[in-house]
């Protein structure tokens, strides 16, 4: 899977996530550059949310983090 382009996502963009169990649609609510050791965005939430992280080219100390909430 290639998720390297998540750095180009912006608030309001739509992510479609498909597994053998079906397809879900999520709306991006946050895109942020975080430290490579910041795991605080992986805490449980009350809503159905996905969190994606990827490396930031030429910045090994940083990650791009995207959170998106399921659209019903």
Helices and strands as residue ranges (DSSP letters): G 4-8, E 14-19, E 22-35, G 40-42, E 49-56, E 59-70
